[in-house]
């Protein structure tokens, strides 16, 4: 397994700027559909009972990176340092915007999901580089001390680029969706399910195109990467659910925190990796990119699966009242 993973470092995945733009637009469309079902009155409950928010933040920004560090140390004899760093980078990223869609589909606490996504997107400006630098350097120090190898790491977060991306793919569609729901409640009731289905179709079409462009590379190495990503994602989902259970949260909040912990903003990880000002060309190796890219594919499949199980595979809208 180690020899196969070493070969990944020489591979460059075919991810163009146009593909990234199309993916972001599809996510924005999904967020618009999520906002159509968002009742702002639910947020009032969060301010009265902030415990779920604090548990979610702890699970996402403290528990997830720490467990990932333990996982890469456990697998240190079977993975390369770049693969391990790729897993830590994924864990350090804020929650993925599509987690709101999964929480909604899973009949979780949508207001909690949106609140955690908003916090993680903003807090990620500080917490992502801190987590990656801390756990990444700790991992490299351990690897060097045990394997007598060295890997130079430089990390810098492009604040305004990240802010602009978050504003476009999360903020604008959420605001437009809420305004549309408020202004046209009857139309919203009629189109919300259709919007959901169309957004899923568009999203998977784009993913299919990206996969086809990198088909040979995925086929050659998917077995090894799949095992790592599957375990990593499973641990994240289970950790989020169980920390919520241990802190006494109800099942709706448990589902949401599980999804928020397991669904990471891997598009941010990829954006960091392809930015030469953050990762020099000799640093953004295949192991880092492969782990981020495949996690981005797999967490969608796992998110849809677990949300489908929790919802009974129903796409019917929530029964919440829509106010004019």
Long-range contacts (C-beta under 8 A, 24 or more apart in sequence): 1-78, 1-79, 1-224, 2-77, 2-78, 2-79, 2-80, 4-221, 4-224, 5-78, 5-79, 5-80, 5-83, 5-221, 5-224, 5-287, 6-80, 7-221, 8-80, 8-82, 8-83, 8-221, 8-225, 8-285, 8-286, 8-287, 8-290, 9-80, 9-82, 9-285, 9-286, 9-287, 10-285, 10-286, 11-217, 11-221, 11-286, 11-289, 11-290, 12-286, 12-289, 13-214, 13-217, 13-286, 13-289, 13-290, 13-293, 14-213, 14-214, 15-210, 15-214, 15-270, 15-274, 15-293, 19-206, 19-209, 19-210, 19-213, 20-267, 20-270, 20-271, 22-206, 23-203, 23-206, 23-207, 23-210, 23-267, 24-165, 24-168, 24-169, 24-267, 25-169, 26-199, 26-202, 26-203, 26-206, 27-97, 27-98, 27-169, 27-203, 27-267, 28-168, 28-169, 28-170, 28-172, 28-173, 29-173, 29-195, 29-198, 29-199, 29-202, 30-97, 30-98, 30-101, 30-199, 30-200, 30-203, 31-97, 31-100, 31-101, 31-169, 31-170, 31-173, 31-174, 31-177, 32-173, 32-174, 32-176, 32-177, 32-180, 32-195, 32-199, 33-101, 33-177, 33-192, 33-195, 33-196, 33-199, 34-100, 34-101, 34-104, 34-110, 34-114, 34-174, 34-177, 35-173, 35-174, 35-175, 35-176, 35-177, 35-178, 35-180, 35-181, 36-177, 36-180, 36-181, 36-188, 36-191, 36-192, 36-195, 37-104, 37-110, 37-181, 37-192, 37-317, 37-318, 37-320, 38-110, 38-111, 38-114, 38-174, 38-177, 38-178, 38-181, 39-111, 39-320, 39-321, 39-322, 39-323, 40-178, 42-109, 42-110, 42-111, 43-111, 43-115, 45-111, 46-111, 46-112, 46-115, 51-247, 51-249, 52-109, 52-112, 52-244, 52-249, 52-253, 52-256, 52-257, 53-112, 53-115, 53-116, 53-119, 55-243, 55-244, 55-247, 55-249, 55-253, 55-257, 56-112, 56-116, 56-240, 56-244, 56-256, 56-257, 56-260, 56-261, 57-116, 57-119, 57-120, 57-123, 58-243, 59-239, 59-240, 59-243, 59-244, 59-257, 59-260, 59-261, 60-94, 60-95, 60-116, 60-120, 60-240, 60-260, 60-261, 61-120, 61-123, 61-127, 61-131, 63-239, 63-240, 63-243, 63-261, 64-91, 64-236, 64-239, 64-240, 64-261, 65-91, 65-92, 65-131, 65-134, 65-135, 66-135, 67-91, 67-235, 67-236, 67-239, 68-135, 68-232, 68-235, 68-236, 69-135, 69-138, 69-139, 71-231, 71-232, 71-235, 72-139, 73-139, 73-142, 75-228, 76-142, 76-143, 76-146, 76-147, 79-228, 80-287, 81-139, 81-140, 81-143, 81-147, 81-149, 81-151, 81-287, 82-151, 82-285, 82-286, 82-287, 82-288, 83-228, 83-287, 83-288, 83-290, 83-291, 84-139, 84-143, 85-136, 85-139, 85-140, 85-151, 85-153, 85-287, 85-288, 86-269, 86-287, 86-288, 86-289, 86-290, 86-291, 86-292, 87-228, 87-232, 87-291, 88-132, 88-135, 88-136, 88-139, 89-132, 89-136, 89-269, 89-272, 89-273, 89-288, 89-291, 89-292, 90-232, 90-264, 90-266, 90-269, 90-291, 90-292, 90-295, 91-131, 91-135, 91-232, 91-236, 91-264, 92-127, 92-128, 92-129, 92-131, 92-132, 92-135, 92-136, 93-124, 93-128, 93-264, 93-265, 93-266, 93-268, 93-269, 94-120, 94-121, 94-123, 94-124, 94-127, 94-128, 94-264, 94-265, 94-268, 95-120, 95-121, 95-260, 95-261, 95-263, 95-264, 95-265, 96-263, 96-264, 96-265, 96-266, 96-267, 96-299, 97-121, 97-169, 97-170, 97-265, 98-203, 98-263, 98-300, 98-303, 99-259, 99-260, 99-263, 99-303, 101-199, 102-259, 102-263, 102-303, 102-304, 102-306, 102-307, 103-255, 103-256, 103-259, 103-260, 103-307, 104-318, 105-304, 105-307, 105-308, 105-311, 105-315, 106-255, 106-256, 106-259, 106-306, 106-307, 106-308, 106-310, 106-311, 107-252, 107-255, 107-310, 107-311, 107-318, 108-252, 108-253, 108-255, 108-256, 108-259, 108-310, 109-252, 109-253, 109-255, 109-256, 110-256, 110-318, 112-253, 112-256, 112-257, 113-256, 113-259, 113-260, 114-174, 116-256, 116-257, 116-260, 117-170, 117-260, 118-170, 120-260, 120-265, 121-166, 121-170, 121-265, 122-166, 124-162, 124-265, 124-268, 125-157, 125-159, 125-162, 125-163, 128-157, 128-268, 129-155, 129-156, 129-157, 152-283, 153-283, 154-278, 154-279, 154-280, 154-283, 155-272, 155-278, 155-279, 156-277, 156-278, 157-272, 157-278, 158-275, 158-277, 158-278, 161-271, 161-275, 162-268, 162-271, 165-268, 165-271, 181-322, 182-323, 182-324, 185-322, 185-323, 185-324, 188-322, 189-317, 189-322, 192-317, 193-315, 193-316, 193-317, 196-315, 197-315, 203-300, 207-297, 207-300, 211-297, 214-293, 217-290, 218-294, 221-290, 222-294, 225-290, 225-291, 225-294, 226-294, 226-298, 228-291, 229-291, 229-294, 229-295, 229-298, 230-298, 232-295, 233-262, 233-295, 233-298, 233-299, 233-302, 234-302, 236-261, 236-262, 236-264, 237-261, 237-262, 237-302, 237-306, 255-310, 258-306, 259-303, 259-306, 259-307, 262-299, 262-302, 262-303, 263-299, 263-303, 264-295, 264-299, 266-292, 266-293, 266-295, 266-296, 266-299, 267-296, 269-296, 270-296
